[in-house]
Amino acid sequence: MRLHHKAIAAAASSLLLALTACSGGGEDAKGEKLNRDELAAKAEYNPQPRADVKEGGTFTEALRTVPDNLNALHADANTDTVELWKLYNPQLQYLSEDGRTSWNKNYVTDVSDEVSGGNRVVTYTINDKAEFNDGTPIDWRAFEALWKASNGKSKKYAPALTEGFSLITSVKPGKNDKQAVVTYDGPWLWWESQFKWLMHPDATKDATAFNTAYTKSSHGEWGAGPFRVKKLAPGGTTAVFERNPHWWGEPSKLDRIVVRAMEYSAQINAFRNGEIDAVQAHSAEDLAQIKGMKNIETRRAADLSVAFMHVNASSPKLRDPDVRKAVQLGVDRATLQKVRYDGMNWEAGLPGMITLYPFQKGYRDLYAELGGGYDPEQAKKLLDEAGWTVGDGGVREKDGKRLELLFPVIGDAPYDKNVSVALQAMLKEIGVDLKLDHRNSQAYADTYTKQDYDVFLMNWGTLAPDENFFYFCYFYCSDTGYTDQRTVDTYAPKVQEIGRATDKQKAVDAFIKTEKEILGTWQVLPMYNAPKIWAVKKGLANFGADLFFFGPQADIGWQKAA
């Protein structure tokens, strides 16, 4: 989830490797240095103006799944959901490579904000031409509908997040229906991350529509943008998007975009066989298979994500924070990073927090400050003191129960399997029996939402520099986050108070202080960061390893010959 999420979440699924500010690096399959500082400061996606992109053609890519729920704003959403969603739904923002926001004038011609009476008031002026594919005008009601579905007041809705939305006191028309005036309770510094997308009012008219409509159909008629759905079904194997004749902006350069669902293990072969035009390289094996191919190129940048391990405090055997700490101290993250990136010549310092990447200003290794790190002897001591004594086969026992922990392994990627086996061996050394449970990619949403695990490796990613602060409570102190109810009850009010700050730096400092406290409950373990590497057919424009960049979908295509 880029999550975001977890965006999100999981974003899940996806958030991989951020880069440290110290020197060092490695080599990719072409022998080029993977320097962390350089990757954190550049993007490679072949940016081209529209005039230099061919008219027509098809771009074919792959995702692990076409999810069973295609609502990207629902709690079940993951990275694949978001990637499909953004191809045919209103996207209000663009981002530069360094994360500066601009507004998509096809939807909003002007956005202004002010603080009045201590409250943030944001006014969105909507393009007169903007409408959903079924002819419904995009107006203030679309903002209101998304707010009501996401503000958390009705427990019947299951939104991806309530952050910010819960602070909104009203959404009203301005000078006419084509102007939305959004008023917050307090100054809410991160308002720019609020309305990135919009939904058709019919999709949010009640909880049943919001929660289940996209499990039965893609609802292309509720979309808007340069592409429309030609073929897309929840849980399907192939999605096809084509030029949208209802689009009022500049038309897409491509005739169509095709998305195929396949496990990572099949994606590289599909790329080698010319079945897809781009593939993300996740391992040395992937890079080795790409090496030597003609008419391709690799594009690299920092990946805006962090892999983390959730130690589930809601699980009976893990309610004791000392036991959770012991489990974390039994994890040799440096070795796991080497296992995960074996053969990629990638070396990077281990992350110490979630809300800032190591290459961002203000980053601190909070985990080290707390005394976290690989220390199996201390882990054994903590387990002894918690009453878990070594029993048969070296597995600890207490009150007649063995210290067995369920660890789901999602998908069939060899590197995930290698990491899970290595982690299992590490925890065995401290007397923990990690039970590996292999599940297919479609099982991710249920595994996460039902918390059907004791320990689970996930990824968390974001799209913009400030988003981790925007999503802070979603991650750390919400019912859909990665901490138990006691932590939620303790920290949600504190985070809400931080959200009322008027000085951004003071708010950031307060977030970091709070994150350190929450990491000290030993429920979240930052694992490792990494580069993003795409292999693409030569000539693919405006696509690849893009850092924060997100531009017009209509500009993706094939570059004209020089």
PyMOL commands that set and color helices and strands:
alter all, ss='L'
color gray80, all
select helices_A, chain A and resi 36-39+50-52+79-85+140-150+165-167+191-193+201-204+207-216+220-222+264-272+284-290+316-318+321-329+333-340+366-369+376-385+392-394+414-428+441-449+467-470+472-476+485-498+504-519+553-555
alter helices_A, ss='H'
color red, helices_A
select strands_A, chain A and resi 58-63+93-95+101-103+108-116+119-126+168-173+179-184+227-231+238-243+256-261+278-280+296-302+305-311+389-390+396-398+401-402+404-410+433-439+455-461+524-528+531-537+540-541+557-558
alter strands_A, ss='S'
color yellow, strands_A
deselect
rebuild
show_as cartoon
